[in-house]
Amino acid sequence: MSPTVYRAHIFHIAGHPDQADVTSHLVSLPDGALVVAEGGTVAWCGEYAALPLEWADAPVTRADYLIPGFVDSHVHFPQAYATAAHGGGRLLEWLDHCIFPTEARYADPAFADQAARYFTRRRIAAGTTAAMVFGSAFPVAQDALYHATLDAGLRIVSGRGVQTVGPDTASALMTSEAAAIEMVADEIARWHAVDTGDARTAKVQVGIVPRFSLSVTPTTLAAMGEPVRRGPWARRLLPLAPEREQPQGRRRDRRRAGHIRRQLLPRHLRRALPSRLEAGRLDLAGPPLHPRARGALPGGRVGTHGGDGDVDRSLPHLPPVPRVRDDALACHGGRWCQRISGV
């Protein structure tokens, strides 16, 4: 690949500012140039009029705007075919009738490979080059996801979704506590920083991802915390401080969240973690974003996807994702999911 010059209005953030300083680091080049050298690396960026002579004869590709890739801090791989699906009920009915059946299909290697390629194409179409990805419950699907990510040259932090307790509708996604811990360790050993051997430069990193607090027992949660206590890389992926070290306001929010969960959860989920529920320690918001991640885009917007089934559609200027021929699961106004084929 010979060097190529991209000429466009370029926006980016210079340096590595904290959230408080990010505005002063915004760069706008109305007539900018970006030089991509052999191997796909950025060799130079600046005003087109100041383009160094060594690239004066390089081919020039014109574009309207160029911006760095987006960072998505929360997106679900096993829900790639269930985006905006509606099961005709509340959250738990949606999980039972749409999400759990969709995610169960990822046990099939052929389907998992197709889904991984589709998910990766969707990331590229949205301009999301780095993402924190909730993974599939099945190692074969995670393998397909990592392969597709490396083939596309994208960056990912992911881990299989761990679930050891739950309703019968999620039985295909659940494992024993021992199997869950074994599969987490195996995924870390086989995939963490597999491409470079250094987590600081690797495009693939493995996180520890319980589905949510009530999908695992205290025993499983404690066992998954062992790598966090032993390994510095895991502490960076799960930046939750012990409750006694958190500000008083955050502790108060946690107690309020626990009270809300006690009032709203069905009995079979309340039984899952009674001691944690009674203590009111559940965290609805999850770990805080690193300040640098929050500053990835003006206003702290770091991605285009939300949590389970939630999609942020606040970027209407992005091109639509091309439809591809993929078998999928979708919900159609009722309380069941059926097989469809996109054209």
Secondary structure, DSSP 8 states (H G I E B T S, - for coil): ---EEEEEEEEEE-S---GGGGGGGEEEEEEEEEEE-TTS-EEEEEEGGG--GGGTTS-EEEEEEE---EEEEEEEGGGTT-TT---SS-HHHHIIIIIHHHHHGGGSHHHHHHHHHHHHHHHHHHTEEEEEEE--SSHHHHHHHHHHHHHHT-EEEEE-EE-SS--GGGGGG---HHHHHHHHHHHHHHHTTTTTS-TTT-SEEE--EES-GGGS-HHHHHHHTHHHHH-HHHHHHS----GGGS-HHHHHHHHHHHHHHHHHS-HHHHTTSHHHHHHT---SS-S---HHHHTTSGGG---SB-STT-B----TTS--------EEEEE-SSSSEEEEE--
